[in-house]
């Protein structure tokens, strides 16, 4: 439903100033108990002086929450999930990295397709909509989304947003 709502609504129909650092801290706090249960540590790095981004705050939170949930789904116990928010020229770059097994090469081009998903390490499977939502939110904000394997292991999700839309 969230993806259908995104695709059918007017672009930026609820745009407002969004403080990504505060949003990210809130999303991490909501997921802390789940991380603690698996011995997973969050490492969060964001410059406190980053300006707010004008965007759809609820949709940005949904996208970032999906990335954090995916990282938690695929991170091994007692590992670290990194969340970074940095400014690069006129773009804010959000990255989420887990230390899981990474993504098979055959799956990389398909992970943002509706209903495409890979089994989680515990054998369960998600809806296959989370990354499609992330990609749609990036598109609505004039940004981009990329998912790749990190050279040192695990998956790296990169969500780039222009500071003004």
MIZA-642555 format. One record per residue (C-alpha): residue number from 1; residue in one letter; x, y, z. Coordinates in steps of 0.05 Angstrom, whole numbers. Example, Ala and Ser with C-alpha at 12.3 -4.5 7.8 and 13.67 -1.06 7.14 Angstrom:
<nodes>
{1; a; {246; -90; 156}}
{2; s; {273; -21; 143}}
</nodes>
This chain:
<nodes>
{1; x; {0; 0; 0}}
{2; x; {56; 48; 16}}
{3; x; {88; 38; -52}}
{4; x; {22; 47; -88}}
{5; x; {8; 110; -48}}
{6; x; {77; 137; -67}}
{7; x; {69; 122; -140}}
{8; x; {-1; 152; -145}}
{9; x; {6; 215; -103}}
{10; x; {30; 283; -126}}
{11; x; {104; 293; -120}}
{12; x; {122; 330; -56}}
{13; x; {50; 339; -34}}
{14; x; {74; 342; 38}}
{15; x; {143; 373; 32}}
{16; x; {172; 406; 94}}
{17; x; {241; 417; 126}}
{18; x; {267; 350; 150}}
{19; x; {324; 342; 199}}
{20; x; {355; 278; 176}}
{21; x; {402; 271; 236}}
{22; x; {343; 273; 285}}
{23; x; {302; 228; 241}}
{24; x; {358; 177; 237}}
{25; x; {369; 179; 312}}
{26; x; {295; 166; 324}}
{27; x; {294; 108; 274}}
{28; x; {355; 77; 307}}
{29; x; {323; 84; 376}}
{30; x; {261; 47; 353}}
{31; x; {304; -11; 328}}
{32; x; {353; -13; 387}}
{33; x; {318; -69; 424}}
{34; x; {320; -113; 362}}
{35; x; {393; -97; 352}}
{36; x; {409; -110; 426}}
{37; x; {375; -178; 422}}
{38; x; {423; -198; 367}}
{39; x; {484; -164; 397}}
{40; x; {486; -116; 339}}
{41; x; {516; -48; 350}}
{42; x; {495; 15; 312}}
{43; x; {550; 63; 292}}
{44; x; {518; 130; 273}}
{45; x; {558; 187; 243}}
{46; x; {525; 252; 221}}
{47; x; {551; 323; 224}}
{48; x; {506; 361; 272}}
{49; x; {512; 422; 228}}
{50; x; {479; 390; 167}}
{51; x; {422; 433; 142}}
{52; x; {352; 406; 140}}
{53; x; {329; 379; 73}}
{54; x; {263; 401; 43}}
{55; x; {225; 338; 29}}
{56; x; {171; 289; 47}}
{57; x; {193; 273; 118}}
{58; x; {147; 213; 128}}
{59; x; {169; 182; 63}}
{60; x; {243; 195; 78}}
{61; x; {233; 162; 146}}
{62; x; {199; 103; 112}}
{63; x; {257; 95; 64}}
{64; x; {311; 101; 117}}
{65; x; {273; 53; 162}}
{66; x; {270; 2; 106}}
{67; x; {345; 7; 97}}
{68; x; {357; -3; 171}}
{69; x; {309; -62; 174}}
{70; x; {344; -95; 115}}
{71; x; {411; -85; 149}}
{72; x; {384; -116; 213}}
{73; x; {355; -174; 173}}
{74; x; {422; -190; 141}}
{75; x; {473; -170; 194}}
{76; x; {505; -227; 232}}
{77; x; {498; -229; 308}}
{78; x; {550; -188; 346}}
{79; x; {566; -145; 285}}
{80; x; {561; -71; 270}}
{81; x; {513; -32; 225}}
{82; x; {540; 35; 202}}
{83; x; {495; 93; 186}}
{84; x; {527; 155; 157}}
{85; x; {498; 222; 134}}
{86; x; {546; 268; 99}}
{87; x; {543; 329; 56}}
{88; x; {577; 326; -12}}
{89; x; {571; 392; -50}}
{90; x; {495; 404; -55}}
{91; x; {477; 332; -40}}
{92; x; {464; 295; 25}}
{93; x; {489; 224; 22}}
{94; x; {459; 172; 69}}
{95; x; {494; 105; 73}}
{96; x; {476; 42; 111}}
{97; x; {526; -15; 114}}
{98; x; {518; -84; 145}}
{99; x; {570; -138; 155}}
{100; x; {529; -195; 126}}
{101; x; {545; -242; 69}}
{102; x; {532; -189; 17}}
{103; x; {487; -194; -44}}
{104; x; {496; -247; -98}}
{105; x; {517; -214; -164}}
{106; x; {457; -244; -200}}
{107; x; {409; -208; -152}}
{108; x; {439; -138; -152}}
{109; x; {403; -113; -215}}
{110; x; {335; -139; -189}}
{111; x; {332; -119; -116}}
{112; x; {291; -56; -128}}
{113; x; {239; -93; -170}}
{114; x; {172; -104; -137}}
{115; x; {166; -170; -100}}
{116; x; {238; -191; -114}}
{117; x; {274; -212; -52}}
{118; x; {327; -259; -26}}
{119; x; {321; -305; 34}}
{120; x; {347; -276; 99}}
{121; x; {400; -314; 137}}
{122; x; {346; -344; 182}}
{123; x; {310; -372; 120}}
{124; x; {251; -323; 122}}
{125; x; {235; -277; 64}}
{126; x; {208; -206; 63}}
{127; x; {154; -177; 18}}
{128; x; {203; -154; -35}}
{129; x; {176; -83; -31}}
{130; x; {223; -47; 17}}
{131; x; {277; -30; -34}}
{132; x; {225; -12; -87}}
{133; x; {198; 38; -37}}
{134; x; {267; 66; -23}}
{135; x; {280; 75; -97}}
{136; x; {213; 110; -107}}
{137; x; {226; 157; -49}}
{138; x; {294; 175; -78}}
{139; x; {263; 187; -147}}
{140; x; {208; 232; -117}}
{141; x; {262; 274; -85}}
{142; x; {305; 280; -148}}
{143; x; {357; 234; -116}}
{144; x; {385; 166; -128}}
{145; x; {391; 99; -93}}
{146; x; {445; 47; -103}}
{147; x; {457; -20; -70}}
{148; x; {524; -55; -76}}
{149; x; {571; -102; -40}}
{150; x; {622; -66; 3}}
{151; x; {694; -84; -15}}
{152; x; {707; -105; 57}}
{153; x; {644; -148; 62}}
{154; x; {570; -137; 73}}
{155; x; {521; -94; 34}}
{156; x; {524; -19; 25}}
{157; x; {461; 21; 10}}
{158; x; {472; 93; -14}}
{159; x; {415; 142; -16}}
{160; x; {433; 210; -47}}
{161; x; {387; 270; -40}}
{162; x; {394; 340; -68}}
{163; x; {390; 391; -12}}
{164; x; {333; 427; -47}}
{165; x; {277; 398; -88}}
</nodes>
